[in-house]
Every structure is written in C-alpha cells, then in structure tokens.
Amino acid sequence: MDDSLNHLLPFLLRPQNVARYEEGVVVIGDRRKYPFEQAFVHCPDVESAAQAIEQMVTQGGGPWQVAVLALAMAARQAAGLSADEQRLRLEQARTRLVRTRPTNTALARRLDEAMTAANQAIDRGEPAEQAILDWFEQTRTAIYRDYRVRAEFGAGLVADGDGILTMCFAETAFIMAMALAWQSGKRIRVYTPETRPYLQGARLTAPSLHELGIPVQVIGDSMPAYLMSRGMVQKYFTAADLVTLDGHVVNKIGTFQLAIAAHYHAIPYFVFSWGPDRKSPTRDSIVIETRNPDEMKQCRGVPTTSSDIDALYPAFDITPPHLVAGIITEHGVLSPYDLKRYFG
C-alpha cells in the first residue's frame, strides 16, 4: 500500500492492523476489544480463522483478507502432497471460509480468484502458498488505491457545514472521505449511531474519526430521525456488504430504516461500494444472515434482558434503490438504476 495514505487512516484501518500473515499464521486485529485494547488474534489453522470471522473478531473489509490469508495457510499445510490432494485441501478450506459470510459475497468472490491463482501455481509445480500471497498483496494494494478514488468522490459530495450521518462502521472509503473533506477545510460533524448489539458505531467508527481529529458524536440507534427533523443532518453515508445489479443495498441491520427517515426529510443517501455483485442480479438473490439470537440479549457480555426471553437477530437489511441517491464507485457516483451499464 502507498504509505502516503497512512495519514488518512486510523490505527484500525491500516492494512497491517486488519490482517497479516506471519510465518504461516494469520494475525487479525481484534475489533471486539477496540478501542479499549489494541489486541490481535493468532489463527494457526483454517477453522480458527473461520471462527474468528464468525465471532466478529473482524468485520467490514476484514473478513475477505482473513479468508484469503487462511487459504494461503491451508496451502502451506498441504505443501508436499500430490497436486490432487492439494486442490482438495484448498477446496475444503474455501468451502468452510465461504460459510462464514453468507450475505457479503465479496469474500466468496475473492476466494474464488485466489483459488485460481493457487491452482495455476499447482499446475506449474510451484508453491500455491506463495501464489496466493502474491495475489493477496497485489489485490489489497489495488483495493486501497480504489478506496482513495472513492473517498475523493465521497468528499466531493460533502459541503462546508454538513452534518453527516453514518451507520455501523462504514470502513475505509468513508473514513478517508471524511478525512479528505476535513483536511480541505470543510467544517463537518459526523453522527454515528452506537449500532447494537456489537456497538461498531460507538467502538469503531467514532474512535477512528476522533483519532483523525474529525468532530464526531455518538448517538443512540433511535435518535437519527430526531436529528434530521432538527436540521442537524445534511447527508447520510454508509458502506454496503452487498449491492445487487438492480440497485438494492444490503448493509448492517438498521440501515434501511435510516434511509426511510432520510428520504422523508429530503436528505440524500450515498453508498460506498466496490460495485454490484454480478451473481446477485435482484433482491431475490440476496441471502440474509441470521445470527444467534442470544447476541441480542446481551451487550459486550452484559445481559440486557432475561435469559428465558426469545430474541431475533437478522444481521442485515435491504434498502431499495428508490431510497438511494447514489452509489459511490471507482467510476464515480452512479444511480442505483444505472449499475448494469458499468458492471453488468
């Protein structure tokens, strides 16, 4: 990654703190403990890496990086076996890692690309581990360049004096966009809902913005419509775990209701995205992950209701295209209805 981008990134989003590979072990920045600790989890095998993804050690842009590095680890552990056995071990690893994120299909797509690099190396009689690591470094470098491009488009949408609402942890392009807007002299303030039950907004988004010197205030998940009604919010930005070709946006649960409130108050909603998933053409192709309902009955290990009460936890929701002002991509800010022209 270009070191010149580091001044636009807080600790949490610098590549070496998201995920890295150390002598056959995947090292993951533990976002469950941030900002109270800058801790890391060491995963010596595919199963521990998969569980780390499922247990929210990392999220957002982290899972695909962990998954690809775990695939490299599987290749290392299969080195010396026959070509067919290596391919079998890698396919088993890929299948397990894909199951960790049924909604965010970027992980599966990138694993497929890494598998291609690995299989080509095996065909040549070369180490699959190194082929995966080379693909990973090239891809991550390109992705951070893309972050910067989309951040510049996003910063261009921000006006001096804007109040910015976000949801969950909108990750690198959003944080970069706010940093670019702030450094250009635009006086902005970001409002970040706490995002229960994992509090990504309070624990990840707010500290990341604060670290960069950007004014930010944590609010309750139920407060955004009130702030909108008071004229305190002029733009709403989020990331997306998935965008369909027909413009439906899948993101952390709660995103949809804020889009409805923004639409009611004539506040534009912009989404940072790599682009749509060609294998997800319509709303009907979306699989929404339902997490353990027990997670809704506690917050950071502290019970918030009686243990014998039932709960429900769909982890994502779907915002239809008519509520989205624009999708911020490497091609610019696109209408959700025009994605097929660029990505179809």
C-alpha positions as CSV (number, residue, x, y, z in Angstrom):
1,M,0.0,0.0,0.0
2,D,1.1,3.6,-0.7
3,D,2.5,4.9,2.6
4,S,1.1,8.4,1.7
5,L,-2.4,7.0,2.5
6,N,-1.5,6.3,6.2
7,H,-2.3,9.9,7.3
8,L,-5.9,9.3,6.1
9,L,-6.2,6.1,8.1
10,P,-6.7,5.5,11.8
11,F,-4.9,2.6,13.5
12,L,-7.8,0.2,13.0
13,L,-7.8,0.5,9.2
14,R,-4.1,0.4,8.4
15,P,-3.6,-2.9,6.5
16,Q,-1.1,-4.5,8.9
17,N,-3.7,-4.0,11.7
18,V,-6.6,-5.5,9.7
19,A,-4.9,-8.8,8.9
20,R,-1.4,-10.1,8.2
21,Y,0.5,-13.3,7.6
22,E,3.3,-14.2,9.9
23,E,5.2,-17.4,9.3
24,G,2.2,-19.5,8.4
25,V,-0.1,-17.9,11.0
26,V,-3.0,-15.4,10.3
27,V,-2.9,-12.5,12.6
28,I,-6.1,-10.5,12.9
29,G,-6.8,-7.1,14.6
30,D,-9.4,-7.9,17.3
31,R,-12.1,-5.3,16.7
32,R,-14.2,-6.8,19.6
33,K,-11.8,-5.2,22.1
34,Y,-11.2,-1.9,20.3
35,P,-10.8,0.9,21.4
36,F,-10.1,-0.3,24.9
37,E,-7.3,-2.6,23.7
38,Q,-5.2,-2.8,20.5
39,A,-5.2,-6.6,20.6
40,F,-4.6,-9.3,17.9
41,V,-5.8,-12.9,17.5
42,H,-3.4,-15.5,16.1
43,C,-5.0,-18.3,14.0
44,P,-2.9,-21.3,13.2
45,D,-5.4,-23.1,11.1
46,V,-8.4,-22.6,8.8
47,E,-11.0,-23.5,11.4
48,S,-9.7,-20.9,13.9
49,A,-9.7,-18.3,11.2
50,A,-13.2,-19.1,10.2
51,Q,-14.4,-19.0,13.8
52,A,-12.7,-15.6,14.2
53,I,-14.7,-14.2,11.3
54,E,-17.9,-15.7,12.7
55,Q,-17.2,-14.4,16.1
56,M,-16.8,-10.8,14.9
57,V,-13.0,-10.6,15.6
58,T,-13.1,-8.7,12.3
59,Q,-15.8,-7.3,10.1
60,G,-16.4,-5.0,7.1
61,G,-13.4,-5.2,4.9
62,G,-11.6,-7.6,7.2
63,P,-13.2,-11.0,6.6
64,W,-12.1,-11.4,2.9
65,Q,-8.5,-10.6,3.9
66,V,-8.6,-13.1,6.7
67,A,-10.1,-15.7,4.5
68,V,-7.5,-15.3,1.7
69,L,-4.7,-15.5,4.2
70,A,-6.3,-18.6,5.7
71,L,-6.4,-20.1,2.3
72,A,-2.6,-19.4,2.0
73,M,-2.2,-21.1,5.3
74,A,-4.1,-24.2,4.1
75,A,-1.8,-24.2,1.0
76,R,1.3,-24.1,3.2
77,Q,0.0,-27.0,5.3
78,A,-0.8,-29.1,2.2
79,A,2.6,-28.4,0.6
80,G,4.3,-31.7,-0.3
81,L,1.1,-33.6,-1.0
82,S,0.0,-34.6,-4.5
83,A,-1.5,-32.0,-6.8
84,D,-4.9,-33.5,-6.5
85,E,-4.7,-33.6,-2.7
86,Q,-3.6,-30.0,-2.5
87,R,-6.6,-29.0,-4.6
88,L,-8.9,-31.0,-2.4
89,R,-7.5,-29.4,0.8
90,L,-7.8,-25.9,-0.7
91,E,-11.4,-26.6,-1.8
92,Q,-12.3,-27.8,1.7
93,A,-10.8,-24.6,3.2
94,R,-12.6,-22.4,0.6
95,T,-16.0,-24.1,1.4
96,R,-15.6,-23.6,5.2
97,L,-14.5,-19.9,4.8
98,V,-17.3,-19.0,2.4
99,R,-19.9,-20.3,5.0
100,T,-18.7,-17.6,7.5
101,R,-20.3,-14.8,5.4
102,P,-23.4,-15.8,3.5
103,T,-24.6,-12.3,2.8
104,N,-21.4,-10.4,2.0
105,T,-20.5,-12.2,-1.3
106,A,-17.2,-10.3,-1.7
107,L,-15.5,-12.9,0.4
108,A,-16.6,-15.7,-1.8
109,R,-15.6,-13.8,-5.0
110,R,-12.1,-13.1,-3.8
111,L,-11.6,-16.6,-2.5
112,D,-12.5,-17.8,-6.0
113,E,-9.9,-15.5,-7.5
114,A,-7.3,-16.7,-5.0
115,M,-8.1,-20.3,-5.8
116,T,-7.5,-19.6,-9.4
117,A,-4.0,-18.3,-8.6
118,A,-3.4,-21.3,-6.4
119,N,-4.5,-23.9,-9.0
120,Q,-2.4,-22.2,-11.7
121,A,0.6,-22.5,-9.4
122,I,-0.1,-26.1,-8.7
123,D,-0.3,-26.8,-12.4
124,R,3.2,-25.3,-12.9
125,G,4.6,-27.2,-10.0
126,E,5.1,-24.1,-7.9
127,P,4.1,-23.3,-4.3
128,A,0.4,-22.5,-4.0
129,E,1.0,-20.6,-0.8
130,Q,3.3,-18.0,-2.4
131,A,0.9,-17.6,-5.4
132,I,-2.0,-16.8,-3.0
133,L,0.2,-14.4,-1.0
134,D,1.3,-12.6,-4.2
135,W,-2.3,-12.4,-5.4
136,F,-3.3,-11.0,-2.0
137,E,-0.7,-8.3,-1.9
138,Q,-1.5,-7.1,-5.5
139,T,-5.2,-7.2,-4.8
140,R,-5.0,-5.3,-1.5
141,T,-2.7,-2.7,-3.0
142,A,-5.3,-2.1,-5.8
143,I,-8.1,-2.0,-3.3
144,Y,-6.5,0.7,-1.2
145,R,-6.0,2.7,-4.4
146,D,-9.7,2.2,-5.1
147,Y,-10.5,3.4,-1.6
148,R,-8.8,6.6,-2.3
149,V,-10.6,7.1,-5.6
150,R,-14.0,6.5,-4.0
151,A,-13.0,8.7,-1.0
152,E,-12.3,11.6,-3.3
153,F,-15.7,11.2,-4.9
154,G,-17.4,11.0,-1.5
155,A,-15.5,14.0,-0.1
156,G,-16.8,15.9,-3.2
157,L,-20.4,15.3,-2.1
158,V,-19.7,16.9,1.3
159,A,-20.4,20.7,1.7
160,D,-18.9,23.0,4.3
161,G,-21.0,22.9,7.4
162,D,-22.6,19.5,6.7
163,G,-23.8,17.2,9.4
164,I,-23.0,13.6,8.3
165,L,-24.9,10.6,9.5
166,T,-23.5,7.1,9.0
167,M,-24.4,3.6,10.2
168,C,-22.3,0.8,11.7
169,F,-18.6,1.0,10.6
170,A,-18.6,2.3,7.0
171,E,-15.0,1.3,6.7
172,T,-12.0,2.7,4.8
173,A,-13.6,4.7,1.9
174,F,-15.9,6.6,4.2
175,I,-13.3,7.4,6.8
176,M,-10.9,8.6,4.1
177,A,-13.7,10.7,2.6
178,M,-14.3,12.4,5.9
179,A,-10.6,12.9,6.4
180,L,-10.2,14.5,2.9
181,A,-13.3,16.7,3.5
182,W,-12.0,17.8,6.9
183,Q,-8.4,18.5,5.6
184,S,-9.7,20.6,2.8
185,G,-11.2,23.0,5.3
186,K,-14.8,21.8,5.3
187,R,-16.4,22.1,8.7
188,I,-18.3,18.9,9.2
189,R,-19.6,16.9,12.1
190,V,-20.3,13.2,12.0
191,Y,-23.1,11.5,13.9
192,T,-22.7,7.8,14.4
193,P,-25.4,5.6,15.9
194,E,-23.9,3.2,18.5
195,T,-25.1,0.1,16.5
196,R,-26.3,-2.6,18.8
197,P,-25.5,-5.3,19.7
198,Y,-21.8,-5.1,18.8
199,L,-21.6,-1.3,19.1
200,Q,-19.5,-0.9,15.9
201,G,-20.5,2.8,15.6
202,A,-19.5,3.6,19.2
203,R,-16.4,1.4,19.3
204,L,-15.0,1.6,15.8
205,T,-16.4,4.5,13.8
206,A,-16.3,7.2,16.4
207,P,-12.8,6.4,17.7
208,S,-11.5,6.2,14.2
209,L,-12.8,9.6,13.3
210,H,-11.8,11.1,16.6
211,E,-8.2,9.8,16.0
212,L,-8.1,11.8,12.8
213,G,-9.3,14.9,14.5
214,I,-12.8,14.9,12.9
215,P,-15.7,16.1,15.1
216,V,-17.9,13.1,15.9
217,Q,-20.8,12.4,18.2
218,V,-22.1,9.0,19.3
219,I,-25.9,8.8,19.3
220,G,-28.4,6.1,20.2
221,D,-29.8,4.0,17.3
222,S,-33.2,5.5,17.8
223,M,-32.0,9.2,17.5
224,P,-31.3,9.9,13.8
225,A,-34.8,10.8,12.8
226,Y,-34.9,13.4,15.5
227,L,-31.6,14.9,14.5
228,M,-32.9,15.0,10.9
229,S,-36.0,16.8,11.9
230,R,-33.9,19.5,13.7
231,G,-31.8,20.1,10.5
232,M,-28.7,18.7,12.0
233,V,-28.1,16.1,9.2
234,Q,-27.5,17.0,5.6
235,K,-26.0,13.8,4.2
236,Y,-26.3,10.1,5.0
237,F,-23.4,7.8,4.0
238,T,-22.9,4.1,4.6
239,A,-20.8,1.2,3.2
240,A,-22.5,-1.8,1.7
241,D,-22.0,-5.5,2.3
242,L,-23.6,-6.2,-1.0
243,V,-25.2,-4.3,-3.8
244,T,-27.3,-6.1,-6.4
245,L,-27.2,-5.3,-10.1
246,D,-30.6,-3.8,-9.9
247,G,-29.5,-1.4,-7.1
248,H,-30.7,-2.9,-3.8
249,V,-28.3,-2.1,-1.0
250,V,-27.6,-4.7,1.7
251,N,-25.9,-3.3,4.9
252,K,-25.9,-3.7,8.7
253,I,-29.4,-4.0,10.1
254,G,-30.8,-0.5,10.8
255,T,-29.5,1.0,7.5
256,F,-32.9,0.7,5.8
257,Q,-34.9,2.5,8.5
258,L,-32.4,5.4,8.4
259,A,-32.8,5.5,4.6
260,I,-36.5,5.8,5.1
261,A,-36.1,8.6,7.6
262,A,-33.6,10.4,5.3
263,H,-35.9,10.1,2.3
264,Y,-38.7,11.6,4.4
265,H,-36.5,14.6,5.3
266,A,-35.2,15.0,1.7
267,I,-31.7,14.0,2.9
268,P,-29.6,12.2,0.2
269,Y,-28.3,8.7,1.0
270,F,-25.0,7.7,-0.6
271,V,-23.4,4.3,-0.5
272,F,-19.7,3.4,-0.8
273,S,-19.4,0.2,-2.8
274,W,-16.9,-1.8,-4.9
275,G,-19.8,-2.2,-7.3
276,P,-22.6,-4.7,-7.6
277,D,-22.2,-8.5,-7.5
278,R,-22.9,-9.8,-10.9
279,K,-24.1,-13.1,-9.3
280,S,-26.7,-11.1,-7.3
281,P,-28.9,-9.6,-10.0
282,T,-32.0,-8.9,-7.9
283,R,-33.4,-8.6,-4.4
284,D,-34.5,-12.3,-4.6
285,S,-30.8,-13.4,-4.9
286,I,-29.9,-12.0,-1.5
287,V,-29.3,-14.3,1.4
288,I,-29.7,-12.5,4.8
289,E,-27.5,-13.9,7.6
290,T,-29.4,-14.6,10.8
291,R,-27.1,-14.6,13.8
292,N,-27.5,-16.3,17.1
293,P,-30.5,-14.5,18.9
294,D,-28.6,-14.7,22.2
295,E,-26.4,-11.9,20.9
296,M,-29.4,-9.6,21.1
297,K,-29.9,-10.4,24.8
298,Q,-26.5,-9.0,25.9
299,C,-24.1,-6.2,25.1
300,R,-20.4,-6.9,25.4
301,G,-21.1,-9.8,27.7
302,V,-23.5,-8.0,30.0
303,P,-27.1,-9.3,29.9
304,T,-29.7,-6.8,28.9
305,T,-32.8,-9.0,29.4
306,S,-33.9,-12.2,31.0
307,S,-32.2,-15.3,29.6
308,D,-35.5,-17.1,29.0
309,I,-36.9,-14.4,26.7
310,D,-36.8,-15.1,23.0
311,A,-35.0,-12.9,20.5
312,L,-34.4,-12.4,16.8
313,Y,-31.2,-11.2,15.0
314,P,-31.2,-10.7,11.2
315,A,-27.8,-9.2,10.8
316,F,-28.5,-7.1,7.6
317,D,-31.4,-5.4,5.9
318,I,-32.2,-4.3,2.3
319,T,-32.6,-0.8,1.1
320,P,-34.4,-0.5,-2.3
321,P,-32.9,1.7,-5.0
322,H,-35.5,4.5,-4.8
323,L,-34.2,5.5,-1.4
324,V,-30.6,5.7,-2.7
325,A,-29.3,8.9,-4.1
326,G,-26.1,7.4,-5.5
327,I,-23.6,4.5,-5.3
328,I,-20.0,5.8,-4.9
329,T,-17.8,3.6,-7.1
330,E,-14.5,3.8,-8.9
331,H,-16.4,5.1,-11.9
332,G,-18.0,8.0,-9.9
333,V,-21.3,8.5,-8.2
334,L,-23.8,6.3,-10.1
335,S,-27.5,6.0,-10.0
336,P,-28.5,2.6,-8.4
337,Y,-30.6,2.2,-11.6
338,D,-27.6,2.5,-13.9
339,L,-25.2,-0.1,-12.4
340,K,-25.7,-2.6,-15.2
341,R,-24.1,-0.3,-17.7
342,Y,-20.8,-0.2,-15.8
343,F,-20.8,-3.6,-14.1
344,G,-23.3,-5.9,-15.9
